[in-house]
Amino acid sequence: MQETVDSLSKATAIFWIDKYHMKEMKKDDALSFRTAKAKVIIRTDGTIALQSFVEVQPANAQRYIRYRLKDFKVKKILMDNRYINPGEQYVQLRYIPALAKRVK
């Protein structure tokens, strides 16, 4: 019996990596979200190291997600309450494509 990638990699959390950057949007930008499932390492300080994407993502989306993850941290309260545990896991990373187009 063959298992698909999605059945092997259930996401443990959803991170909105653009939550604090929505003010950068222009009035004519469409407010749509995209989700990329990724294999990451969550460190004890809340920072995230991206290992790989489960599905191939466009180059600008990959660049943008890496760019945003440099500043992104899992909230301390989520780590303290053990809702999010450190270590290697699969997560969903939500981003706004209109903002991703601006990162070179």
FIDO-741664 format. One record per residue (C-alpha): residue number from 1; x, y, z. Coordinates in pm, 1 decimal, always signed. Layout:
FIDO-741664
i / u / v / w
NUM / X / Y / Z
...
This chain:
FIDO-741664
i / u / v / w
1 / +0.0 / +0.0 / +0.0
2 / +140.8 / +339.2 / -99.1
3 / +89.4 / +642.4 / +124.4
4 / +79.3 / +993.9 / -12.7
5 / +300.4 / +1274.5 / +112.8
6 / +3.9 / +1455.2 / +271.9
7 / -88.9 / +1153.6 / +485.4
8 / +268.9 / +1128.3 / +611.3
9 / +314.8 / +1493.2 / +699.4
10 / +34.4 / +1632.5 / +911.5
11 / +94.0 / +1994.0 / +1007.2
12 / +129.2 / +2056.4 / +1379.7
13 / +67.1 / +2432.8 / +1357.1
14 / -29.8 / +2716.5 / +1125.3
15 / +188.8 / +3026.7 / +1136.0
16 / +69.4 / +3356.5 / +984.5
17 / +407.0 / +3502.3 / +888.7
18 / +252.8 / +3828.3 / +755.3
19 / +41.0 / +3916.1 / +1056.4
20 / +246.5 / +4220.4 / +1155.0
21 / +328.6 / +4329.3 / +798.5
22 / -22.1 / +4383.3 / +662.1
23 / +22.5 / +4760.5 / +699.6
24 / +271.1 / +4739.4 / +408.9
25 / -12.1 / +4655.8 / +170.5
26 / -132.3 / +4914.3 / -76.7
27 / -499.2 / +5000.5 / -123.0
28 / -523.9 / +4820.1 / -456.5
29 / -363.8 / +4495.5 / -330.2
30 / -592.1 / +4196.0 / -315.4
31 / -612.8 / +4049.8 / +32.1
32 / -564.0 / +3683.9 / -47.1
33 / -364.6 / +3428.7 / +148.5
34 / -161.4 / +3129.7 / +38.5
35 / -45.2 / +2838.5 / +248.3
36 / +279.9 / +2648.6 / +206.1
37 / +335.1 / +2327.8 / +398.3
38 / +695.4 / +2299.3 / +512.2
39 / +928.3 / +2084.8 / +718.4
40 / +1092.5 / +2306.9 / +980.5
41 / +1297.8 / +2295.0 / +1296.8
42 / +1153.1 / +2502.3 / +1578.5
43 / +1426.5 / +2604.0 / +1821.7
44 / +1373.7 / +2649.9 / +2195.6
45 / +1395.1 / +3029.4 / +2157.7
46 / +1100.3 / +3023.0 / +1912.2
47 / +1293.4 / +3085.0 / +1591.3
48 / +1222.1 / +2866.4 / +1291.4
49 / +1471.3 / +2708.7 / +1052.0
50 / +1314.6 / +2606.3 / +721.3
51 / +1426.7 / +2261.4 / +604.8
52 / +1216.0 / +2207.2 / +292.5
53 / +876.9 / +2256.8 / +135.4
54 / +640.6 / +1959.4 / +102.2
55 / +521.8 / +2080.5 / -240.3
56 / +721.0 / +2288.1 / -486.6
57 / +657.9 / +2659.8 / -432.9
58 / +718.8 / +2944.7 / -679.6
59 / +1064.2 / +3101.5 / -648.8
60 / +930.3 / +3436.1 / -525.3
61 / +720.6 / +3260.7 / -257.9
62 / +1021.4 / +3059.3 / -136.8
63 / +1236.5 / +3373.0 / -121.3
64 / +963.3 / +3566.0 / +60.6
65 / +896.3 / +3293.7 / +318.7
66 / +1269.2 / +3264.3 / +397.2
67 / +1285.7 / +3644.0 / +425.2
68 / +993.8 / +3661.2 / +671.7
69 / +1115.5 / +3364.6 / +879.0
70 / +1433.4 / +3558.4 / +965.1
71 / +1219.5 / +3783.3 / +1190.7
72 / +938.5 / +3543.3 / +1280.7
73 / +928.2 / +3385.4 / +1627.1
74 / +679.5 / +3150.1 / +1786.5
75 / +521.1 / +3327.9 / +2081.4
76 / +675.0 / +3242.8 / +2416.9
77 / +338.3 / +3158.5 / +2573.4
78 / +277.8 / +2890.9 / +2307.2
79 / +617.5 / +2737.0 / +2382.2
80 / +573.1 / +2760.9 / +2761.4
81 / +228.9 / +2596.3 / +2750.7
82 / +370.8 / +2324.6 / +2521.8
83 / +115.5 / +2395.1 / +2251.4
84 / +415.1 / +2422.4 / +2016.8
85 / +709.9 / +2197.6 / +2099.2
86 / +1065.7 / +2250.7 / +1980.3
87 / +1206.5 / +2012.3 / +1723.0
88 / +1157.9 / +1899.1 / +1365.7
89 / +798.4 / +1905.2 / +1243.1
90 / +566.8 / +1993.8 / +958.5
91 / +382.3 / +2326.5 / +972.5
92 / +171.0 / +2544.6 / +745.9
93 / +309.2 / +2888.6 / +665.0
94 / +47.1 / +3142.1 / +554.7
95 / +152.8 / +3447.5 / +358.1
96 / +7.9 / +3721.8 / +137.3
97 / +115.6 / +3688.1 / -228.7
98 / +83.2 / +4066.5 / -286.5
99 / +359.6 / +4123.4 / -30.5
100 / +571.4 / +3840.6 / -169.3
101 / +589.4 / +4014.7 / -508.4
102 / +770.4 / +4310.2 / -349.7
103 / +1066.4 / +4114.5 / -207.4
104 / +1359.9 / +4084.1 / -446.1
